[in-house]
C-alpha cells in the first residue's frame, strides 16, 4: 500500500507516475480558472475532480510517523520515516508546486454475486483491468490538457509514489476520511480510485468536506480480524487486504480463520458502510436485503471486536466501463487457484491488479480459503498441495487447511495426509505447521461434536 495505510488509498508499491515537461518557464500571474480545470477533468473521463493547495500536510505527517513508530505498517519495509516526510510535502517531488488537482473514478460494477463453496472472493478494485493503466492514461490526458491550455509544470500519480493521496483528496473536498480509512464520496461512497496531478499552476482551492462518520462504527464492528479502530486508523498486520496481497510470509495462524474465503483483498469494511452503499441501493427491497446481510456479517465477527467497536444493480458508471471491458471476475475456483502455475498466472492475470500478489501467494490464499470452506471434498486437492507444492509456505497452509477439515469432520484421509507429509517434510516451519494441524485429531470426538470449539491455532505452543 502507498504512502501510508492510514492516509493513502493504495494496496500497491509505486508503479505509475509521470512528469509532464514544463512548457512555459513561469506560471502566469493570473490564476488559471479552476472551473475550466474541473471541466478538463470531466473531459478526461474522471467522475470527480477537486483542487487543493500544495502546502505541506503537517498533521498527517505527524500521524503517519506515529503509525510507523507503532509498527502498524506490517512488513512493508519501504514505508519509512523519510518517505513519510517526503510524501507529506508535494514540493518534495515538484519544487515549484502550487496546487494539486485531485481526481476520482468510480469502480462500482454491480452487487457481488454469491458464488458457490468452491470459489474465492476478490476485492472489487481487481475485478477488471489494472486500474493503474486506465487511470494513468486519463491522468496523462488531463495533465497534457493543463499544459497545453495554461502552461506550467506538473507530475501525476495514480495510487503510487511519495504522495499522501487520501490526505490530499480529503483536503480538496473530494470526500471525507472514513473510519474504514477510505475516502467516502457523496456520489460513489468509497468505491473510487484516486489520482493526483501536482502542478505549478496557482489554482483556487476547494473547501474540505465537513462530513464525518459520526457515531457509526459498523466497519469497525464488522472487520473480522479487528484491524480497524474507532480512531480512523488501521493495523495493517491484521488487515485481510494486507495479509492476502502484501504479506509475503505465512499468514498468522490466529488470523487465518477470519480471512474466510477472500483470496485477494477484502471489501467488508466498504460493504457494510452506509454512505458507501446508499448510492448503489435503488429500492427499498435492496436496502432491506443489504441491512439483513450486514447484520449477518456483524454477527459473525468475534465478540471482542464488536465490543471494541461499540463506544443487483449490475450497471456501472460510464467512466469506469474501460476497467471491465474484458469482463468482470469477482471470484475464482479455489481448486484451480491452488494448482495455479506460473505460466497460467502470467496469462490469466495479464493486465490486471491481481498481479500484485505473487503466484505462490495466491496458492497460499486458496489453501486458507479451502480450509475455511471446510468441506471434506477438498482433502484430495489439499493433500496434493501439501505433498507436492514447491513453495514451503503453500505446503504449510495446506497442512493447516487439512487440520481444519479433519477437526470438523474427523476425516481420516486428512489425518493420513498429514502423517505422510510429516514423515517426508524437510522444511522445519512446514513441519511445525503439520504438527499443529495434527493436534486437532486428539480433540475430535464425533461429527458435529466440535462445532462450538475453534480448531487449534498453534498459539502458545513450543516444539
C-alpha positions as CSV (number, residue, x, y, z in Angstrom):
1,X,0.0,0.0,0.0
2,X,1.2,3.5,-0.7
3,X,2.2,6.4,1.4
4,X,0.5,5.4,4.4
5,X,-2.2,3.0,5.1
6,X,-3.9,5.5,7.4
7,X,-3.6,8.3,4.9
8,X,-3.5,6.8,1.4
9,X,-5.7,4.6,-0.8
10,X,-3.3,2.1,-2.3
11,X,-2.6,-1.6,-1.9
12,X,0.4,-1.4,-4.1
13,X,4.0,-0.3,-4.2
14,X,4.9,2.5,-6.6
15,X,4.2,1.6,-10.2
16,X,2.8,4.6,-12.1
17,X,3.8,8.2,-12.2
18,X,4.8,10.6,-14.9
19,X,6.2,14.1,-15.1
20,X,4.9,16.3,-17.8
21,X,7.7,18.5,-19.1
22,X,7.5,22.2,-18.4
23,X,6.0,24.0,-21.4
24,X,6.2,27.5,-20.0
25,X,9.0,28.7,-17.8
26,X,6.8,30.7,-15.4
27,X,3.2,30.4,-14.4
28,X,1.0,33.3,-15.5
29,X,0.4,35.9,-12.8
30,X,-3.4,35.4,-13.1
31,X,-4.6,32.1,-11.6
32,X,-5.9,29.7,-14.1
33,X,-9.7,29.3,-13.8
34,X,-10.4,26.4,-11.6
35,X,-13.8,25.8,-13.2
36,X,-12.1,25.1,-16.5
37,X,-9.6,22.7,-14.9
38,X,-12.6,20.7,-13.5
39,X,-14.2,20.6,-16.9
40,X,-10.9,19.3,-18.3
41,X,-11.1,16.6,-15.6
42,X,-14.5,15.6,-16.7
43,X,-13.4,15.6,-20.3
44,X,-10.6,13.2,-19.3
45,X,-13.4,10.8,-18.0
46,X,-13.0,11.3,-14.3
47,X,-16.1,11.2,-12.2
48,X,-14.8,13.6,-9.6
49,X,-12.3,16.5,-9.8
50,X,-11.3,18.9,-7.0
51,X,-8.4,21.2,-6.2
52,X,-6.3,21.8,-3.1
53,X,-3.2,23.7,-2.4
54,X,0.3,22.1,-2.5
55,X,1.1,23.2,1.1
56,X,2.6,20.6,3.4
57,X,0.4,18.1,5.3
58,X,1.9,18.7,8.7
59,X,-0.8,17.0,10.8
60,X,-1.0,14.0,8.5
61,X,2.8,13.7,8.6
62,X,2.8,13.5,12.4
63,X,0.1,10.9,12.3
64,X,1.9,8.8,9.7
65,X,5.2,8.9,11.7
66,X,3.4,7.7,14.8
67,X,1.6,5.0,12.9
68,X,5.0,3.8,11.6
69,X,6.5,4.0,15.1
70,X,3.7,1.8,16.4
71,X,4.7,-0.9,13.8
72,X,1.2,-0.8,12.2
73,X,2.6,-1.0,8.7
74,X,3.4,-4.7,9.0
75,X,6.4,-5.9,6.9
76,X,6.1,-3.1,4.3
77,X,9.7,-2.0,4.8
78,X,9.6,0.6,2.1
79,X,7.4,2.6,4.4
80,X,10.0,4.6,6.3
81,X,10.0,7.9,8.3
82,X,12.0,9.5,5.4
83,X,9.3,8.5,3.0
84,X,6.6,9.8,5.3
85,X,8.3,13.2,5.5
86,X,8.7,13.4,1.7
87,X,5.2,12.3,0.9
88,X,3.7,14.9,3.2
89,X,5.0,17.8,1.0
90,X,4.1,17.9,-2.7
91,X,7.1,20.3,-3.2
92,X,9.4,17.4,-2.4
93,X,8.5,16.0,-5.9
94,X,7.9,19.2,-7.7
95,X,9.8,22.2,-6.0
96,X,7.6,24.9,-7.6
97,X,4.3,23.1,-6.8
98,X,1.4,25.4,-6.1
99,X,-1.7,23.3,-6.4
100,X,-2.8,19.7,-6.5
101,X,-5.7,18.5,-8.8
102,X,-7.4,15.5,-7.1
103,X,-9.5,13.2,-9.3
104,X,-11.6,10.2,-8.6
105,X,-13.1,7.4,-10.7
106,X,-15.8,5.1,-9.6
107,X,-15.1,1.4,-9.8
108,X,-18.5,0.2,-8.8
109,X,-19.5,-2.7,-11.1
110,X,-22.7,-4.0,-9.6
111,X,-23.5,-6.0,-6.5
112,X,-21.4,-9.0,-5.7
113,X,-22.9,-12.3,-6.8
114,X,-22.8,-15.0,-4.2
115,X,-20.6,-17.8,-5.5
116,X,-20.5,-21.5,-4.6
117,X,-18.5,-23.1,-1.9
118,X,-15.6,-23.7,-4.2
119,X,-15.0,-20.0,-5.1
120,X,-12.6,-17.5,-3.6
121,X,-13.6,-13.8,-3.3
122,X,-11.7,-10.9,-4.9
123,X,-11.9,-7.3,-3.9
124,X,-13.9,-5.1,-6.3
125,X,-11.0,-3.0,-7.5
126,X,-9.4,-6.1,-9.0
127,X,-12.4,-7.4,-10.8
128,X,-11.3,-6.0,-14.2
129,X,-8.2,-4.4,-15.8
130,X,-5.4,-2.9,-13.9
131,X,-6.6,0.5,-12.8
132,X,-3.1,1.9,-12.9
133,X,-3.2,1.7,-16.6
134,X,-6.7,3.1,-17.1
135,X,-6.2,5.9,-14.6
136,X,-2.7,6.6,-15.8
137,X,-3.9,7.2,-19.4
138,X,-6.5,9.6,-18.2
139,X,-4.2,11.5,-15.9
140,X,-1.7,11.8,-18.8
141,X,-4.5,13.2,-20.9
142,X,-5.6,15.7,-18.2
143,X,-2.0,16.8,-17.4
144,X,-1.4,17.4,-21.1
145,X,-4.6,19.4,-21.4
146,X,-3.5,21.6,-18.5
147,X,-0.1,22.2,-20.0
148,X,-1.5,23.0,-23.4
149,X,-4.1,25.4,-22.1
150,X,-2.3,27.0,-19.1
151,X,1.3,26.0,-19.3
152,X,3.3,25.2,-16.2
153,X,4.9,22.0,-15.0
154,X,3.3,19.0,-13.4
155,X,3.7,15.5,-12.2
156,X,0.9,12.9,-11.8
157,X,0.4,9.9,-9.7
158,X,-2.2,7.1,-9.5
159,X,-2.1,5.3,-6.2
160,X,1.7,5.5,-6.2
161,X,4.8,7.4,-5.4
162,X,5.7,9.7,-2.5
163,X,2.4,11.4,-2.0
164,X,-0.5,11.1,0.5
165,X,-3.3,10.7,-1.9
166,X,-6.1,10.2,0.7
167,X,-5.0,13.2,2.7
168,X,-4.9,15.4,-0.3
169,X,-8.3,14.1,-1.5
170,X,-9.8,14.9,1.9
171,X,-8.3,18.4,1.9
172,X,-9.7,19.0,-1.6
173,X,-13.2,18.1,-0.5
174,X,-13.4,15.2,-2.9
175,X,-14.6,13.2,0.0
176,X,-14.1,12.7,3.7
177,X,-11.9,10.3,5.7
178,X,-13.9,7.4,6.9
179,X,-13.4,5.1,9.9
180,X,-12.6,2.3,7.4
181,X,-9.6,4.5,6.4
182,X,-11.1,5.1,2.9
183,X,-12.2,8.3,1.3
184,X,-16.0,8.5,1.3
185,X,-17.6,10.4,-1.5
186,X,-21.2,11.5,-1.7
187,X,-21.9,10.1,-5.2
188,X,-20.0,6.8,-5.1
189,X,-19.2,6.1,-1.5
190,X,-15.6,4.7,-1.1
191,X,-15.7,2.7,-4.3
192,X,-13.4,5.3,-6.0
193,X,-9.9,5.2,-7.4
194,X,-7.8,8.3,-6.6
195,X,-5.3,10.1,-8.7
196,X,-3.4,13.4,-8.4
197,X,-1.7,16.0,-10.6
198,X,0.8,18.2,-8.7
199,X,1.1,21.4,-10.7
200,X,2.9,24.7,-10.7
201,X,-0.3,26.4,-11.6
202,X,-1.9,28.7,-9.0
203,X,-5.4,27.4,-8.7
204,X,-8.3,28.3,-6.4
205,X,-8.5,25.5,-3.8
206,X,-11.8,23.9,-2.9
207,X,-13.1,23.7,0.7
208,X,-12.7,20.3,2.6
209,X,-15.9,18.4,3.3
210,X,-17.3,19.0,6.8
211,X,-18.8,15.5,7.0
212,X,-17.5,12.6,9.1
213,X,-18.7,9.2,10.3
214,X,-20.2,10.5,13.5
215,X,-21.2,7.7,15.9
216,X,-21.3,5.0,13.2
217,X,-18.9,2.1,13.8
218,X,-20.2,-0.6,11.5
219,X,-17.0,-1.0,9.7
220,X,-15.1,-1.4,13.0
221,X,-17.6,-3.9,14.2
222,X,-17.7,-5.9,11.0
223,X,-13.9,-6.3,10.4
224,X,-13.4,-10.0,11.2
225,X,-9.7,-9.5,12.2
226,X,-10.2,-6.4,14.3
227,X,-7.9,-4.4,12.1
228,X,-9.9,-1.2,12.4
229,X,-10.1,1.1,15.4
230,X,-12.7,3.8,16.2
231,X,-10.0,6.4,15.8
232,X,-10.0,6.3,12.0
233,X,-6.9,4.1,11.8
234,X,-5.9,0.6,10.7
235,X,-3.4,-2.0,11.8
236,X,-2.1,-3.5,8.6
237,X,-0.8,-6.5,10.5
238,X,-4.4,-7.7,10.8
239,X,-5.9,-6.4,7.6
240,X,-7.1,-9.1,5.2
241,X,-6.1,-7.0,2.2
242,X,-2.6,-6.7,3.5
243,X,-2.4,-10.4,4.5
244,X,-3.6,-11.6,1.1
245,X,-1.7,-9.1,-1.1
246,X,1.3,-7.5,0.6
247,X,2.3,-10.1,3.3
248,X,5.0,-12.2,1.7
249,X,5.2,-14.8,4.5
250,X,2.9,-17.2,6.4
251,X,-0.4,-15.7,7.4
252,X,-0.5,-15.8,11.3
253,X,-2.4,-18.9,12.4
254,X,-4.7,-16.9,14.7
255,X,-5.9,-14.8,11.8
256,X,-6.4,-17.5,9.1
257,X,-10.0,-18.4,10.1
258,X,-11.0,-14.8,10.0
259,X,-9.7,-14.5,6.4
260,X,-12.6,-16.6,5.3
261,X,-12.7,-17.2,1.5
262,X,-11.0,-14.0,0.5
263,X,-8.2,-14.8,-1.9
264,X,-7.2,-11.2,-2.9
265,X,-8.1,-8.2,-0.9
266,X,-11.3,-7.6,1.1
267,X,-14.3,-5.3,0.8
268,X,-16.1,-6.0,4.1
269,X,-15.4,-2.5,5.6
270,X,-16.9,-1.0,2.4
271,X,-19.8,-3.4,2.0
272,X,-21.1,-2.5,5.5
273,X,-20.6,1.3,5.1
274,X,-23.9,3.1,4.8
275,X,-22.5,6.2,2.9
276,X,-20.7,3.8,0.5
277,X,-23.7,1.5,-0.2
278,X,-26.5,4.1,-0.2
279,X,-25.8,5.4,-3.7
280,X,-25.9,1.9,-5.1
281,X,-29.2,0.7,-3.4
282,X,-32.0,1.7,-5.7
283,X,-35.1,0.3,-4.0
284,X,-36.5,-0.4,-0.5
285,X,-36.1,-4.1,-1.2
286,X,-32.4,-3.7,-2.0
287,X,-31.9,-1.7,1.2
288,X,-33.7,-4.3,3.3
289,X,-31.6,-7.1,1.8
290,X,-28.4,-5.1,2.4
291,X,-29.4,-4.4,6.0
292,X,-30.0,-8.1,6.6
293,X,-26.7,-9.1,5.1
294,X,-24.9,-6.5,7.3
295,X,-26.5,-7.9,10.4
296,X,-25.2,-11.3,9.5
297,X,-21.7,-10.1,8.8
298,X,-21.5,-8.2,12.2
299,X,-23.0,-11.3,14.0
300,X,-20.1,-13.4,12.7
301,X,-17.4,-11.0,13.9
302,X,-15.7,-12.1,17.2
303,X,-17.4,-10.6,20.3
304,X,-14.2,-8.8,21.4
305,X,-14.1,-6.9,18.1
306,X,-17.7,-5.8,18.3
307,X,-17.2,-4.7,21.9
308,X,-14.3,-2.5,20.9
309,X,-16.3,-1.0,18.1
310,X,-19.2,-0.1,20.3
311,X,-18.1,3.2,22.1
312,X,-28.2,-6.5,-8.0
313,X,-27.9,-3.5,-9.8
314,X,-25.4,-4.8,-12.4
315,X,-24.9,-1.5,-14.1
316,X,-21.7,0.5,-13.8
317,X,-20.7,4.1,-14.3
318,X,-19.8,5.0,-17.8
319,X,-16.4,6.3,-16.7
320,X,-15.4,3.0,-15.1
321,X,-16.5,0.9,-18.1
322,X,-13.0,0.5,-19.5
323,X,-11.9,-1.2,-16.3
324,X,-14.3,-4.0,-17.1
325,X,-14.2,-4.1,-20.9
326,X,-12.8,-7.6,-20.9
327,X,-15.4,-8.8,-18.4
328,X,-15.8,-9.0,-14.6
329,X,-14.2,-11.6,-12.5
330,X,-15.5,-11.5,-9.0
331,X,-14.2,-14.8,-7.8
332,X,-12.0,-17.8,-8.8
333,X,-12.3,-21.5,-8.5
334,X,-10.3,-22.4,-5.4
335,X,-9.2,-25.8,-6.6
336,X,-7.8,-24.2,-9.8
337,X,-6.2,-21.4,-7.8
338,X,-4.5,-24.0,-5.5
339,X,-2.8,-25.6,-8.6
340,X,-2.0,-22.3,-10.4
341,X,1.2,-22.5,-12.3
342,X,3.5,-19.5,-13.1
343,X,2.6,-19.7,-16.8
344,X,-1.2,-19.7,-16.0
345,X,-0.7,-16.8,-13.6
346,X,1.1,-14.7,-16.3
347,X,-1.5,-15.5,-18.9
348,X,-4.7,-15.3,-16.8
349,X,-3.9,-12.1,-14.9
350,X,-2.0,-10.2,-17.6
351,X,-3.1,-6.5,-17.4
352,X,-4.8,-6.9,-14.0
353,X,-4.1,-5.6,-10.5
354,X,-4.2,-9.2,-9.3
355,X,-0.6,-9.5,-10.4
356,X,0.4,-7.5,-7.3
357,X,0.2,-10.8,-5.4
358,X,2.8,-13.4,-6.3
359,X,1.6,-16.7,-7.8
360,X,2.6,-18.7,-4.7
361,X,0.7,-16.2,-2.5
362,X,-2.5,-16.9,-4.5
363,X,-2.0,-20.6,-3.9
364,X,-1.4,-19.9,-0.2
365,X,-4.6,-17.8,0.0
366,X,-6.5,-20.6,-1.8
367,X,-5.4,-23.1,0.8
368,X,-6.6,-20.9,3.6
369,X,-9.9,-20.4,1.8
370,X,-10.4,-24.1,1.3
371,X,-9.7,-24.7,5.0
372,X,-12.2,-22.2,6.0
373,X,-14.8,-23.5,3.5
374,X,-14.2,-26.8,5.3
375,X,-15.7,-29.4,3.0
376,X,-14.3,-32.9,3.0
377,X,-14.3,-32.9,-0.8
378,X,-11.2,-30.6,-0.7
379,X,-9.0,-33.1,1.1
380,X,-7.6,-34.6,-2.1
381,X,-6.6,-31.2,-3.5
382,X,-5.0,-30.1,-0.3
383,X,-3.2,-33.4,0.1
384,X,-1.7,-32.8,-3.4
385,X,-0.6,-29.3,-2.4
386,X,0.9,-30.5,0.9
387,X,2.9,-33.2,-0.7
388,X,3.8,-31.6,-4.0
389,X,3.8,-27.8,-3.9
390,X,7.3,-26.3,-4.4
391,X,6.7,-23.4,-2.0
392,X,7.1,-24.3,1.7
393,X,4.6,-21.6,2.8
394,X,1.9,-23.1,0.5
395,X,2.6,-26.6,1.9
396,X,2.3,-25.2,5.4
397,X,-1.0,-23.6,4.7
398,X,-2.3,-26.7,3.0
399,X,-1.5,-28.6,6.2
400,X,-3.4,-26.1,8.3
401,X,-6.4,-26.4,6.0
402,X,-6.3,-30.2,6.2
403,X,-6.2,-29.8,10.0
404,X,-9.3,-27.6,9.9
405,X,-11.2,-30.1,7.8
406,X,-10.1,-33.1,9.9
407,X,-11.1,-31.3,13.1
408,X,-14.6,-30.5,11.8
409,X,-15.4,-33.9,10.2
410,X,-12.9,-36.4,11.6
411,X,-11.8,-37.1,8.0
412,X,-9.3,-40.0,8.2
413,X,-7.9,-39.1,4.8
414,X,-6.9,-35.7,6.2
415,X,-5.0,-37.2,9.1
416,X,-3.3,-39.7,6.9
417,X,-2.1,-37.0,4.5
418,X,-0.7,-35.0,7.4
419,X,1.1,-38.1,8.8
420,X,2.6,-38.9,5.4
421,X,3.7,-35.4,4.9
422,X,5.4,-35.1,8.3
423,X,7.5,-38.2,7.5
424,X,8.7,-36.6,4.2
425,X,8.9,-32.9,5.0
426,X,12.3,-31.4,5.3
427,X,11.4,-27.8,6.0
428,X,11.2,-27.1,9.7
429,X,8.5,-24.5,9.6
430,X,6.3,-26.7,7.5
431,X,6.9,-29.5,9.9
432,X,5.6,-27.3,12.7
433,X,2.5,-26.4,10.7
434,X,1.8,-30.1,10.3
435,X,2.2,-30.9,14.0
436,X,-0.2,-28.1,14.9
437,X,-2.7,-29.3,12.3
438,X,-2.4,-32.9,13.8
439,X,-3.3,-31.6,17.2
440,X,-6.9,-31.3,16.2
441,X,-7.2,-35.1,15.9
442,X,-6.8,-35.5,19.7
443,X,-9.8,-33.2,20.3
444,X,-12.1,-34.6,17.7
445,X,-15.0,-36.6,19.1
446,X,-17.7,-37.1,16.6
447,X,-19.1,-35.4,13.5
448,X,-20.6,-32.1,14.7
449,X,-19.2,-32.5,18.1
450,X,-16.7,-29.7,17.7
451,X,-18.9,-27.1,16.1
452,X,-18.7,-24.8,19.1
453,X,-15.0,-25.0,19.6
454,X,-12.3,-23.4,17.4
455,X,-9.7,-25.6,15.8
456,X,-6.2,-25.4,17.4
457,X,-4.5,-22.3,16.3
458,X,-0.9,-23.1,17.2
459,X,-0.5,-20.2,19.6
460,X,1.4,-20.7,22.9
461,X,2.8,-24.0,21.7
462,X,6.5,-24.8,21.6
463,X,8.4,-27.6,19.9
